[in-house]
Amino acid sequence: MKTTLRLFGFESYREIIDDTVKRIRNEDVVARIRRKDHTVWKPDPAEITNRLGWLDAPALMKKEVGRIRRYVDRCRGDGFTEAVLLGMGGSSLAPEVLRHTFGFRKDYLDLSILDSTDPATILNCTSRMIPSRTLVIVSTKSGTTVETLSLFKLFHTIISDEAADGAGDHFTAITDPGSPLVDLADRHFFREVFLNDPDVGGRYSALTFFGLAPAALCGIDISFLLIRAGDAARIFFEGGEVSEDLNPAAFLGALLGSLALEGRDKLTFIISPQVGELGAWLEQLVAESLGKEGKGILPVVNEPFVQSEFYGSDRVFLHLKLKWDRSLDERAVYLAAAGLPVVTVEIEDLYELGGQFFFWQAATAVAGHVMSVNPFDQPNVESTKELTRLLLEGYRQRGAFDPESPSATDRSISIHGGPPGGKLKDALESFLGKVEPGRYVGILAYLQPKGDTAAALAEMREAILKRYGCATTLGYGPRYLHSTGQLFKGDGGNGLFIMITANDLQDIHIPAEEGNHGKGISFGVLKNAQARADRQALREAGRPVIAFHLGDDIIAGLRSLSAAIG
């Protein structure tokens, strides 16, 4: 099935888009991508040639469907009723999209995703699970992801206490050949190890073992997903005449890339609720692929909807809708009538998510060509990881972090980086006063992502949008470090960042070793180190950052911030 593309409000950019499309056609870009020609993006093949396996995934993974299904049948037959996936970024986002979209079938496994070091989030998961019936998927391409391996130590210890037949049979690994996780899985007698194609980067791995094996555990028919992905790949590869009708993925990449270079670089998604979780996957793909070398496209997901007057000239709206869903059509029509550029991407049904994974990977690859960036590397991600490691080393040596003195305290909220002695309103007005056309505000919330917190953060985003007229994004820490964190440090420096932390009312120690109750550092300490490290990394990259520590009452604190924004 083919994705349908419709454009509204692009008249003044049509010549630019047409010129870009003509150049893509004349330079034979799509055929060169199919041949895995690294010069489409850069003269140097580093982190390109070995990152193009996603082009073959729809065809190659068809051969693995039988193996995955046999694995799922064994898990069901052995009495597992729930599964927990431990992963970050590209290892977790596609399974999360599929689980939330399809749910899980009767007699299959109810899949949960755990991609956080927040103690309350972890406790919410561990307190609900029945260890004897729980399968744990340890999912990391590198096999070294600190959050994932820390969670593995905890879950292995919990299950070791309960499993009479040994904990190993409760675990499955998804990783690259030769990663440290392979040895770990062998040592602990994991039930299964899925070795992924190492030439597929994390954020391009939805149609590999990373996305498909967890989906199959839920009872999702992964063969249908791959059929739709194969259709999307065929249309992209064979659509020599790049246009909305004949090759919509290549055309959309040309459009987004060329408009970003013209200053319309805030890609604002309006997504049918039934496939709404796709937004988080798109957010990582677009931000991490295209946010570097002083350029970027900022994906704006789940932003409160307001009147057209509050949207600046840096916006492109993308209405991604199921064909039969009209719940958000009025928004798209309203924006187009106001003269704002709107792209509608229409898909047939839920299984077309398989096609959308490939469609957007292809569009992003083309946009990377237009913007002259390598869409497969992540040069600015390591800075926070290294600073986190140094902070944790210091904590282990001294038993505490170096103390930080707030610039001010207002009620129970500590302010870091505001005017000395000022109130919340002073700090926020001083900080947000830096907003100019083309800038955006990123809210970095090291909080448990739950309903009342999400609602309070949405109020804060709306207050900023209405008062300052700029795009806002929301990232929960530390998961955003594996998603939008690359763009925040790699784009043209357009972001202003508000970091929000709070006290952990409960904490959990990370076992020193899996299956061993000896205590290492706690998850709260790890999360604190990640927040501090990213604040420092953003500042070292020249990005404005202000931080608020809310104390114990998170909702009251967030409402105070929104009120101070006015």
DOVEX-606579 format. One record per residue (C-alpha): residue in three letters; residue number from 1; z, y, x. Coordinates in steps of 0.05 Angstrom, whole numbers, plus 5000, padded with zeros to 4 digits. Each point is the difference from the previous one (the first is absolute). Example, Ala and Ser with C-alpha at 12.3 -4.5 7.8 and 13.67 -1.06 7.14 Angstrom:
REM DOVEX-606579
{Ala, 1, {5156, 4910, 5246}},
{Ser, 2, {4987, 5069, 5027}},
***
This chain:
REM DOVEX-606579
{Met, 1, {5000, 5000, 5000}},
{Lys, 2, {4983, 5069, 5025}},
{Thr, 3, {5047, 5060, 5004}},
{Thr, 4, {4974, 5059, 4960}},
{Leu, 5, {5004, 5069, 5031}},
{Arg, 6, {4994, 5066, 4963}},
{Leu, 7, {5006, 5071, 5027}},
{Phe, 8, {5022, 5064, 4966}},
{Gly, 9, {5006, 5070, 5030}},
{Phe, 10, {4965, 4988, 5067}},
{Glu, 11, {4941, 5046, 4989}},
{Ser, 12, {5018, 5048, 5056}},
{Tyr, 13, {5009, 4942, 5049}},
{Arg, 14, {4938, 4961, 4980}},
{Glu, 15, {4958, 5024, 5057}},
{Ile, 16, {5054, 4982, 5051}},
{Ile, 17, {5009, 4931, 4969}},
{Asp, 18, {4925, 4987, 4997}},
{Asp, 19, {4992, 5020, 5073}},
{Thr, 20, {5055, 4952, 5020}},
{Val, 21, {4970, 4944, 4959}},
{Lys, 22, {4931, 5013, 5032}},
{Arg, 23, {5030, 4997, 5069}},
{Ile, 24, {5037, 4935, 4985}},
{Arg, 25, {4935, 4970, 4975}},
{Asn, 26, {4958, 5026, 5059}},
{Glu, 27, {5051, 4975, 5050}},
{Asp, 28, {5001, 4932, 4967}},
{Val, 29, {5076, 5004, 4996}},
{Val, 30, {5012, 4945, 4949}},
{Ala, 31, {4957, 4949, 5037}},
{Arg, 32, {5034, 5018, 5065}},
{Ile, 33, {5068, 4990, 4968}},
{Arg, 34, {4976, 4932, 4977}},
{Arg, 35, {4979, 4984, 5072}},
{Lys, 36, {5070, 5023, 5023}},
{Asp, 37, {4971, 5055, 5043}},
{His, 38, {5060, 5039, 5027}},
{Thr, 39, {4956, 5061, 5015}},
{Val, 40, {5001, 5016, 4925}},
{Trp, 41, {5068, 5030, 5016}},
{Lys, 42, {5011, 5007, 5075}},
{Pro, 43, {4964, 4985, 5066}},
{Asp, 44, {5061, 4960, 5023}},
{Pro, 45, {5007, 4932, 4965}},
{Ala, 46, {5077, 4999, 5009}},
{Glu, 47, {5036, 4986, 4935}},
{Ile, 48, {4934, 4997, 4962}},
{Thr, 49, {4963, 4938, 5022}},
{Asn, 50, {5062, 4958, 4990}},
{Arg, 51, {5016, 5032, 4933}},
{Leu, 52, {4938, 4984, 4959}},
{Gly, 53, {5018, 4931, 4974}},
{Trp, 54, {5011, 5029, 4930}},
{Leu, 55, {4925, 5003, 4992}},
{Asp, 56, {4997, 4924, 4999}},
{Ala, 57, {5066, 4986, 4963}},
{Pro, 58, {4972, 4990, 4929}},
{Ala, 59, {4953, 4945, 5025}},
{Leu, 60, {5045, 4968, 5052}},
{Met, 61, {5062, 4997, 4956}},
{Lys, 62, {4964, 4959, 4947}},
{Lys, 63, {5007, 4942, 5048}},
{Glu, 64, {5075, 5009, 5000}},
{Val, 65, {5011, 5000, 4925}},
{Gly, 66, {5011, 4925, 4997}},
{Arg, 67, {5052, 5002, 5055}},
{Ile, 68, {5037, 5057, 4967}},
{Arg, 69, {5000, 4965, 4933}},
{Arg, 70, {5027, 4935, 5030}},
{Tyr, 71, {5055, 5040, 5033}},
{Val, 72, {5018, 5033, 4934}},
{Asp, 73, {5001, 4933, 4964}},
{Arg, 74, {5048, 4972, 5052}},
{Cys, 75, {5046, 5060, 4992}},
{Arg, 76, {5000, 4992, 4924}},
{Gly, 77, {5011, 4926, 5005}},
{Asp, 78, {5059, 5009, 5046}},
{Gly, 79, {5036, 5043, 4948}},
{Phe, 80, {4990, 5071, 5026}},
{Thr, 81, {5001, 5050, 4943}},
{Glu, 82, {5002, 5065, 5037}},
{Ala, 83, {4972, 5029, 5064}},
{Val, 84, {5020, 5060, 5043}},
{Leu, 85, {4948, 5031, 5046}},
{Leu, 86, {5029, 5035, 5061}},
{Gly, 87, {4948, 5048, 5028}},
{Met, 88, {4980, 5072, 5012}},
{Gly, 89, {4937, 5040, 4986}},
{Gly, 90, {4937, 4958, 5002}},
{Ser, 91, {5041, 4936, 4995}},
{Ser, 92, {5034, 5019, 4935}},
{Leu, 93, {4959, 5050, 4961}},
{Ala, 94, {4943, 4956, 4975}},
{Pro, 95, {5048, 4945, 4976}},
{Glu, 96, {5041, 5054, 4965}},
{Val, 97, {4938, 5026, 4964}},
{Leu, 98, {4980, 4930, 4977}},
{Arg, 99, {5070, 4979, 4978}},
{His, 100, {5011, 5065, 4960}},
{Thr, 101, {4930, 4996, 4969}},
{Phe, 102, {4998, 4927, 4980}},
{Gly, 103, {5073, 4980, 4996}},
{Phe, 104, {5011, 4926, 5011}},
{Arg, 105, {4979, 4939, 4960}},
{Lys, 106, {5049, 4951, 4969}},
{Asp, 107, {5020, 4945, 5050}},
{Tyr, 108, {4977, 5042, 5059}},
{Leu, 109, {5045, 5043, 5045}},
{Asp, 110, {5026, 5069, 4983}},
{Leu, 111, {4984, 5041, 5062}},
{Ser, 112, {5042, 5058, 5025}},
{Ile, 113, {4981, 5046, 5057}},
{Leu, 114, {5053, 5025, 5049}},
{Asp, 115, {4974, 5055, 5046}},
{Ser, 116, {5061, 5042, 5013}},
{Thr, 117, {5061, 5006, 5045}},
{Asp, 118, {5039, 5035, 4944}},
{Pro, 119, {5063, 4959, 4989}},
{Ala, 120, {5002, 5011, 4925}},
{Thr, 121, {4928, 4977, 4993}},
{Ile, 122, {5014, 4938, 5041}},
{Leu, 123, {5064, 4984, 4961}},
{Asn, 124, {4962, 5008, 4935}},
{Cys, 125, {4954, 4944, 5023}},
{Thr, 126, {5050, 4953, 5032}},
{Ser, 127, {5050, 5005, 4943}},
{Arg, 128, {4948, 4977, 4949}},
{Met, 129, {4970, 4942, 5038}},
{Ile, 130, {5019, 4926, 4995}},
{Pro, 131, {4994, 4978, 5073}},
{Ser, 132, {4987, 4926, 4984}},
{Arg, 133, {4938, 5020, 4959}},
{Thr, 134, {4975, 5057, 5043}},
{Leu, 135, {4940, 4998, 5046}},
{Val, 136, {4998, 5055, 5053}},
{Ile, 137, {4934, 5025, 5029}},
{Val, 138, {5007, 5034, 5068}},
{Ser, 139, {4937, 5042, 5005}},
{Thr, 140, {4983, 5041, 5062}},
{Lys, 141, {4934, 5004, 5038}},
{Ser, 142, {5033, 5016, 5067}},
{Gly, 143, {5061, 4955, 4990}},
{Thr, 144, {5043, 5055, 5028}},
{Thr, 145, {5012, 5046, 4941}},
{Val, 146, {5074, 5019, 5006}},
{Glu, 147, {5013, 5008, 4925}},
{Thr, 148, {4968, 4933, 4983}},
{Leu, 149, {5035, 4961, 5056}},
{Ser, 150, {5067, 5031, 4982}},
{Leu, 151, {4991, 4979, 4928}},
{Phe, 152, {4980, 4930, 5023}},
{Lys, 153, {5066, 4993, 5038}},
{Leu, 154, {5038, 5019, 4937}},
{Phe, 155, {4962, 4954, 4953}},
{His, 156, {5001, 4941, 5048}},
{Thr, 157, {5076, 5008, 5005}},
{Ile, 158, {5009, 5004, 4924}},
{Ile, 159, {4956, 4939, 4987}},
{Ser, 160, {5031, 4960, 5058}},
{Asp, 161, {5067, 5006, 4965}},
{Glu, 162, {4971, 4971, 4936}},
{Ala, 163, {4944, 4952, 5020}},
{Ala, 164, {5024, 4929, 5009}},
{Asp, 165, {4933, 4978, 5028}},
{Gly, 166, {4993, 5056, 5052}},
{Ala, 167, {4975, 5070, 4991}},
{Gly, 168, {4932, 4993, 5034}},
{Asp, 169, {4966, 4969, 4939}},
{His, 170, {5015, 5064, 4961}},
{Phe, 171, {4958, 5043, 5047}},
{Thr, 172, {4926, 5014, 5009}},
{Ala, 173, {4969, 5044, 5053}},
{Ile, 174, {4937, 5042, 4995}},
{Thr, 175, {4981, 5029, 5068}},
{Asp, 176, {4947, 5004, 5055}},
{Pro, 177, {4988, 4943, 5048}},
{Gly, 178, {5045, 5004, 5061}},
{Ser, 179, {5050, 5049, 4969}},
{Pro, 180, {5075, 4990, 5014}},
{Leu, 181, {5007, 4980, 4927}},
{Val, 182, {4960, 4937, 5013}},
{Asp, 183, {5053, 4976, 5050}},
{Leu, 184, {5056, 5022, 4953}},
{Ala, 185, {4969, 4959, 4944}},
{Asp, 186, {4992, 4940, 5045}},
{Arg, 187, {5072, 5005, 5024}},
{His, 188, {5027, 5002, 4929}},
{Phe, 189, {4953, 4949, 4969}},
{Phe, 190, {4967, 5047, 4950}},
{Arg, 191, {4967, 4967, 4940}},
{Glu, 192, {4932, 5033, 5016}},
{Val, 193, {4968, 5048, 5050}},
{Phe, 194, {4937, 5037, 4979}},
{Leu, 195, {4964, 5027, 5060}},
{Asn, 196, {4958, 5059, 4980}},
{Asp, 197, {4935, 5024, 5032}},
{Pro, 198, {5026, 5045, 5057}},
{Asp, 199, {4939, 5045, 4992}},
{Val, 200, {5026, 5027, 4933}},
{Gly, 201, {5046, 5060, 5004}},
{Gly, 202, {5062, 5001, 4957}},
{Arg, 203, {4977, 5051, 4948}},
{Tyr, 204, {4933, 4963, 4993}},
{Ser, 205, {5032, 4932, 4989}},
{Ala, 206, {5006, 4998, 4924}},
{Leu, 207, {4945, 4947, 4994}},
{Thr, 208, {5030, 4955, 5054}},
{Phe, 209, {5060, 4954, 5002}},
{Phe, 210, {5045, 5062, 4999}},
{Gly, 211, {4979, 5018, 4929}},
{Leu, 212, {4974, 4934, 4972}},
{Ala, 213, {5055, 4950, 5016}},
{Pro, 214, {5056, 5041, 4966}},
{Ala, 215, {4953, 5014, 4941}},
{Ala, 216, {4986, 4925, 4991}},
{Leu, 217, {5075, 4985, 4997}},
{Cys, 218, {5002, 5044, 4937}},
{Gly, 219, {4945, 4959, 4968}},
{Ile, 220, {4946, 5053, 5011}},
{Asp, 221, {4930, 4968, 5006}},
{Ile, 222, {4982, 5022, 5070}},
{Ser, 223, {4931, 4970, 4994}},
{Phe, 224, {4983, 5052, 4947}},
{Leu, 225, {5026, 5056, 5045}},
{Leu, 226, {4955, 4975, 5056}},
{Ile, 227, {4940, 4995, 4954}},
{Arg, 228, {5008, 5072, 4980}},
{Ala, 229, {5012, 5020, 5073}},
{Gly, 230, {4936, 4963, 5019}},
{Asp, 231, {4962, 5038, 4947}},
{Ala, 232, {5026, 5066, 5027}},
{Ala, 233, {4981, 4979, 5071}},
{Arg, 234, {4930, 4981, 4979}},
{Ile, 235, {4988, 5066, 4964}},
{Phe, 236, {5025, 5038, 5061}},
{Phe, 237, {4959, 4960, 5051}},
{Glu, 238, {4936, 4998, 4959}},
{Gly, 239, {5003, 5069, 4969}},
{Gly, 240, {4953, 5032, 5050}},
{Glu, 241, {4987, 5061, 4956}},
{Val, 242, {5069, 5033, 5004}},
{Ser, 243, {5014, 5029, 4931}},
{Glu, 244, {5051, 5000, 4943}},
{Asp, 245, {4962, 4943, 4967}},
{Leu, 246, {4973, 4956, 5056}},
{Asn, 247, {5056, 5005, 5052}},
{Pro, 248, {5060, 5035, 4969}},
{Ala, 249, {5048, 4982, 5056}},
{Ala, 250, {4957, 5031, 5054}},
{Phe, 251, {4985, 5060, 4955}},
{Leu, 252, {5074, 5011, 4986}},
{Gly, 253, {5016, 4996, 5074}},
{Ala, 254, {4946, 5052, 5014}},
{Leu, 255, {5028, 5045, 4946}},
{Leu, 256, {5072, 4996, 5020}},
{Gly, 257, {4986, 5008, 5074}},
{Ser, 258, {4954, 5060, 4992}},
{Leu, 259, {5046, 5036, 4951}},
{Ala, 260, {5060, 4989, 5045}},
{Leu, 261, {4963, 5036, 5056}},
{Glu, 262, {4988, 5057, 4950}},
{Gly, 263, {5075, 5006, 4987}},
{Arg, 264, {5005, 4957, 4936}},
{Asp, 265, {5044, 4949, 5034}},
{Lys, 266, {5054, 4986, 4947}},
{Leu, 267, {4975, 4938, 4964}},
{Thr, 268, {5041, 5000, 4936}},
{Phe, 269, {5001, 4933, 4963}},
{Ile, 270, {5004, 4991, 4924}},
{Ile, 271, {5005, 4925, 4990}},
{Ser, 272, {5001, 4957, 4937}},
{Pro, 273, {5072, 4977, 4991}},
{Gln, 274, {4981, 4927, 4998}},
{Val, 275, {4976, 5005, 5073}},
{Gly, 276, {5046, 5057, 5020}},
{Glu, 277, {5030, 4962, 5059}},
{Leu, 278, {4932, 5004, 5034}},
{Gly, 279, {5018, 5071, 5017}},
{Ala, 280, {5050, 4979, 5054}},
{Trp, 281, {4947, 4955, 5032}},
{Leu, 282, {4948, 5055, 4998}},
{Glu, 283, {5050, 5049, 5028}},
{Gln, 284, {5009, 4959, 5063}},
{Leu, 285, {4926, 4983, 5008}},
{Val, 286, {4976, 5072, 4994}},
{Ala, 287, {5057, 5035, 5037}},
{Glu, 288, {5008, 4953, 5059}},
{Ser, 289, {4925, 4990, 5009}},
{Leu, 290, {4978, 5072, 4996}},
{Gly, 291, {5061, 5042, 5021}},
{Lys, 292, {4991, 5010, 5075}},
{Glu, 293, {4967, 5043, 5053}},
{Gly, 294, {5020, 5063, 4962}},
{Lys, 295, {4963, 4978, 4937}},
{Gly, 296, {5019, 4962, 4938}},
{Ile, 297, {4995, 4987, 4926}},
{Leu, 298, {5068, 5004, 4966}},
{Pro, 299, {5006, 4950, 4943}},
{Val, 300, {5043, 5029, 4944}},
{Val, 301, {5029, 4945, 4956}},
{Asn, 302, {5045, 5005, 4938}},
{Glu, 303, {5003, 5075, 5003}},
{Pro, 304, {5025, 5032, 4935}},
{Phe, 305, {4943, 5027, 4959}},
{Val, 306, {5000, 5076, 4988}},
{Gln, 307, {4953, 5054, 4976}},
{Ser, 308, {4936, 5011, 5039}},
{Glu, 309, {5023, 5069, 5026}},
{Phe, 310, {5049, 4966, 5047}},
{Tyr, 311, {4947, 4960, 5037}},
{Gly, 312, {4969, 5032, 5062}},
{Ser, 313, {4930, 4998, 5027}},
{Asp, 314, {5019, 4942, 5047}},
{Arg, 315, {4999, 4947, 4945}},
{Val, 316, {4954, 4944, 4981}},
{Phe, 317, {5023, 4959, 4940}},
{Leu, 318, {4984, 4926, 4993}},
{His, 319, {5009, 4967, 4933}},
{Leu, 320, {5003, 4925, 5012}},
{Lys, 321, {4997, 4968, 4932}},
{Leu, 322, {4992, 4934, 4966}},
{Lys, 323, {4939, 5002, 4956}},
{Trp, 324, {5039, 4990, 4936}},
{Asp, 325, {5059, 5045, 5017}},
{Arg, 326, {4995, 5071, 4972}},
{Ser, 327, {5073, 5020, 5011}},
{Leu, 328, {4985, 5050, 5055}},
{Asp, 329, {4930, 5021, 4980}},
{Glu, 330, {5025, 5066, 4972}},
{Arg, 331, {5029, 5020, 5067}},
{Ala, 332, {4934, 4988, 5035}},
{Val, 333, {4960, 5037, 4947}},
{Tyr, 334, {5050, 5058, 5003}},
{Leu, 335, {4993, 5006, 5076}},
{Ala, 336, {4925, 4996, 4998}},
{Ala, 337, {4997, 5053, 4946}},
{Ala, 338, {5042, 5045, 5044}},
{Gly, 339, {4947, 4994, 5054}},
{Leu, 340, {5038, 4953, 5046}},
{Pro, 341, {4961, 4944, 5034}},
{Val, 342, {5014, 4932, 4968}},
{Val, 343, {4973, 4932, 5020}},
{Thr, 344, {5008, 4944, 4949}},
{Val, 345, {5001, 4930, 5028}},
{Glu, 346, {4995, 4950, 4943}},
{Ile, 347, {5015, 4926, 5007}},
{Glu, 348, {4989, 4944, 4950}},
{Asp, 349, {5066, 4961, 5000}},
{Leu, 350, {5062, 4982, 5039}},
{Tyr, 351, {4965, 4948, 5045}},
{Glu, 352, {4955, 5055, 5024}},
{Leu, 353, {5058, 5019, 5045}},
{Gly, 354, {4968, 4950, 5049}},
{Gly, 355, {4938, 5043, 4999}},
{Gln, 356, {5040, 5064, 5006}},
{Phe, 357, {5034, 4976, 5063}},
{Phe, 358, {4933, 4992, 5034}},
{Phe, 359, {4969, 5061, 4966}},
{Trp, 360, {5053, 5047, 5027}},
{Gln, 361, {5001, 4969, 5069}},
{Ala, 362, {4925, 5011, 5005}},
{Ala, 363, {5005, 5071, 4972}},
{Thr, 364, {5055, 5017, 5050}},
{Ala, 365, {4959, 4972, 5057}},
{Val, 366, {4941, 5045, 4980}},
{Ala, 367, {5046, 5060, 4992}},
{Gly, 368, {5026, 4987, 5071}},
{His, 369, {4928, 5003, 5025}},
{Val, 370, {4988, 5067, 4965}},
{Met, 371, {5065, 5029, 5028}},
{Ser, 372, {4988, 4971, 5070}},
{Val, 373, {5067, 4963, 5001}},
{Asn, 374, {5015, 4927, 5015}},
{Pro, 375, {5026, 4972, 4934}},
{Phe, 376, {5031, 4939, 5032}},
{Asp, 377, {5051, 5026, 5049}},
{Gln, 378, {5068, 5034, 4990}},
{Pro, 379, {5013, 5042, 5062}},
{Asn, 380, {5059, 5039, 4973}},
{Val, 381, {5042, 4942, 4972}},
{Glu, 382, {5034, 4979, 5064}},
{Ser, 383, {5038, 5065, 5012}},
{Thr, 384, {5051, 4986, 4944}},
{Lys, 385, {5006, 4927, 5020}},
{Glu, 386, {5017, 5018, 5072}},
{Leu, 387, {5049, 5054, 4980}},
{Thr, 388, {5034, 4951, 4952}},
{Arg, 389, {5007, 4950, 5056}},
{Leu, 390, {5032, 5052, 5046}},
{Leu, 391, {5048, 5022, 4946}},
{Leu, 392, {5022, 4929, 4986}},
{Glu, 393, {5010, 4987, 5074}},
{Gly, 394, {5047, 5060, 5002}},
{Tyr, 395, {5036, 4977, 4938}},
{Arg, 396, {5012, 4931, 5029}},
{Gln, 397, {5028, 5030, 5064}},
{Arg, 398, {5046, 5051, 4967}},
{Gly, 399, {5012, 4970, 4931}},
{Ala, 400, {4976, 5065, 4967}},
{Phe, 401, {4942, 5048, 4998}},
{Asp, 402, {5006, 5067, 5035}},
{Pro, 403, {5031, 5048, 4949}},
{Glu, 404, {4955, 5049, 4964}},
{Ser, 405, {5027, 5067, 4977}},
{Pro, 406, {4968, 5026, 4936}},
{Ser, 407, {4971, 5069, 4998}},
{Ala, 408, {5038, 5011, 4935}},
{Thr, 409, {5037, 4963, 4945}},
{Asp, 410, {4994, 5017, 4926}},
{Arg, 411, {5048, 4962, 4956}},
{Ser, 412, {4995, 4928, 5023}},
{Ile, 413, {4930, 5007, 5029}},
{Ser, 414, {4990, 5007, 5075}},
{Ile, 415, {4939, 5039, 5022}},
{His, 416, {4965, 4988, 5066}},
{Gly, 417, {4948, 5048, 5023}},
{Gly, 418, {5013, 5058, 4952}},
{Pro, 419, {5027, 5070, 5013}},
{Pro, 420, {5071, 4998, 5030}},
{Gly, 421, {5053, 5005, 4946}},
{Gly, 422, {4950, 5006, 4943}},
{Lys, 423, {5001, 4969, 4931}},
{Leu, 424, {4951, 4948, 4973}},
{Lys, 425, {4958, 5055, 4969}},
{Asp, 426, {4997, 5039, 5065}},
{Ala, 427, {4980, 4938, 5040}},
{Leu, 428, {4946, 4978, 4952}},
{Glu, 429, {4971, 5069, 4989}},
{Ser, 430, {4997, 5011, 5075}},
{Phe, 431, {4968, 4932, 5012}},
{Leu, 432, {4951, 4999, 4942}},
{Gly, 433, {4982, 5072, 5014}},
{Lys, 434, {4955, 4970, 5054}},
{Val, 435, {4954, 4971, 4946}},
{Glu, 436, {4930, 5028, 5005}},
{Pro, 437, {4934, 4978, 4969}},
{Gly, 438, {4981, 4931, 5025}},
{Arg, 439, {5071, 4979, 5017}},
{Tyr, 440, {5040, 4945, 4966}},
{Val, 441, {5072, 4979, 4995}},
{Gly, 442, {5021, 4929, 5017}},
{Ile, 443, {5067, 4975, 4972}},
{Leu, 444, {5029, 4945, 5043}},
{Ala, 445, {5055, 4966, 4961}},
{Tyr, 446, {5044, 4950, 5035}},
{Leu, 447, {5028, 4978, 4933}},
{Gln, 448, {4997, 4939, 4955}},
{Pro, 449, {4936, 5004, 4959}},
{Lys, 450, {5026, 4992, 4930}},
{Gly, 451, {4988, 5032, 4932}},
{Asp, 452, {5049, 5058, 4998}},
{Thr, 453, {4986, 5018, 5073}},
{Ala, 454, {4925, 4998, 4989}},
{Ala, 455, {5007, 5045, 4939}},
{Ala, 456, {5042, 5051, 5038}},
{Leu, 457, {4951, 5000, 5058}},
{Ala, 458, {4942, 5010, 4951}},
{Glu, 459, {5036, 5062, 4973}},
{Met, 460, {5005, 5026, 5071}},
{Arg, 461, {4926, 4989, 5012}},
{Glu, 462, {4982, 5036, 4936}},
{Ala, 463, {5045, 5059, 5018}},
{Ile, 464, {4965, 5007, 5068}},
{Leu, 465, {4931, 4994, 4969}},
{Lys, 466, {5013, 5052, 4946}},
{Arg, 467, {5033, 5050, 5046}},
{Tyr, 468, {4957, 4993, 5063}},
{Gly, 469, {4935, 4970, 4973}},
{Cys, 470, {4995, 4947, 5055}},
{Ala, 471, {4991, 4925, 4999}},
{Thr, 472, {5062, 4957, 5008}},
{Thr, 473, {5008, 4929, 5023}},
{Leu, 474, {5060, 4954, 4995}},
{Gly, 475, {5015, 4945, 5050}},
{Tyr, 476, {5061, 4955, 5000}},
{Gly, 477, {5027, 4987, 5069}},
{Pro, 478, {4987, 4959, 5040}},
{Arg, 479, {4939, 4972, 4962}},
{Tyr, 480, {4961, 5065, 5007}},
{Leu, 481, {5004, 4992, 5076}},
{His, 482, {4950, 4943, 4991}},
{Ser, 483, {4956, 5040, 4954}},
{Thr, 484, {4994, 5076, 4997}},
{Gly, 485, {5042, 5009, 5063}},
{Gln, 486, {4937, 4997, 5043}},
{Leu, 487, {4967, 5057, 4963}},
{Phe, 488, {5062, 5043, 5000}},
{Lys, 489, {4999, 5002, 5076}},
{Gly, 490, {4925, 4993, 5011}},
{Asp, 491, {4967, 5049, 4953}},
{Gly, 492, {4990, 5075, 5011}},
{Gly, 493, {5073, 5016, 4991}},
{Asn, 494, {4995, 5020, 4927}},
{Gly, 495, {5064, 4965, 4978}},
{Leu, 496, {5070, 5027, 4989}},
{Phe, 497, {5051, 4945, 4995}},
{Ile, 498, {5064, 4995, 4961}},
{Met, 499, {5042, 4941, 5021}},
{Ile, 500, {5055, 4975, 4954}},
{Thr, 501, {5056, 4952, 5018}},
{Ala, 502, {5065, 4980, 4968}},
{Asn, 503, {5062, 4958, 5013}},
{Asp, 504, {4993, 4924, 4993}},
{Leu, 505, {5055, 4980, 4952}},
{Gln, 506, {4992, 4929, 5025}},
{Asp, 507, {4970, 4975, 5065}},
{Ile, 508, {4976, 4933, 5026}},
{His, 509, {5005, 4975, 5072}},
{Ile, 510, {4938, 4971, 5031}},
{Pro, 511, {5019, 4932, 5029}},
{Ala, 512, {4997, 4999, 5075}},
{Glu, 513, {4957, 4937, 4994}},
{Glu, 514, {4969, 4966, 4940}},
{Gly, 515, {5047, 4949, 4969}},
{Asn, 516, {5059, 5030, 5038}},
{His, 517, {5053, 5044, 4968}},
{Gly, 518, {5012, 5037, 5065}},
{Lys, 519, {4990, 5074, 4984}},
{Gly, 520, {4949, 5045, 5031}},
{Ile, 521, {4987, 5071, 4976}},
{Ser, 522, {4996, 5013, 4926}},
{Phe, 523, {4940, 5016, 4957}},
{Gly, 524, {5031, 5068, 4985}},
{Val, 525, {5002, 5014, 5075}},
{Leu, 526, {4927, 4978, 5007}},
{Lys, 527, {4978, 5044, 4942}},
{Asn, 528, {5039, 5059, 5028}},
{Ala, 529, {4967, 4990, 5068}},
{Gln, 530, {4931, 4998, 4968}},
{Ala, 531, {5013, 5065, 4961}},
{Arg, 532, {5026, 5036, 5062}},
{Ala, 533, {4944, 4974, 5043}},
{Asp, 534, {4946, 5021, 4952}},
{Arg, 535, {5030, 5069, 4992}},
{Gln, 536, {4997, 5007, 5076}},
{Ala, 537, {4929, 4972, 5003}},
{Leu, 538, {4976, 5049, 4948}},
{Arg, 539, {5031, 5058, 5037}},
{Glu, 540, {4970, 4977, 5066}},
{Ala, 541, {4933, 4999, 4965}},
{Gly, 542, {5011, 5072, 4979}},
{Arg, 543, {5013, 4986, 4927}},
{Pro, 544, {5051, 5041, 4961}},
{Val, 545, {5058, 4957, 4976}},
{Ile, 546, {5063, 5015, 4961}},
{Ala, 547, {5051, 4946, 4982}},
{Phe, 548, {5052, 4995, 4945}},
{His, 549, {5056, 4949, 5000}},
{Leu, 550, {5024, 4991, 4928}},
{Gly, 551, {5065, 4964, 5011}},
{Asp, 552, {5021, 4950, 4945}},
{Asp, 553, {4969, 5030, 4937}},
{Ile, 554, {4926, 4993, 5009}},
{Ile, 555, {4977, 5022, 4931}},
{Ala, 556, {5043, 5062, 4999}},
{Gly, 557, {4976, 5018, 5070}},
{Leu, 558, {4927, 4992, 4981}},
{Arg, 559, {5009, 5043, 4938}},
{Ser, 560, {5033, 5053, 5043}},
{Leu, 561, {4939, 5001, 5045}},
{Ser, 562, {4953, 5007, 4941}},
{Ala, 563, {5042, 5056, 4971}},
{Ala, 564, {5000, 5036, 5067}},
{Ile, 565, {4924, 4996, 5003}},
{Gly, 566, {4998, 5032, 4932}},
***
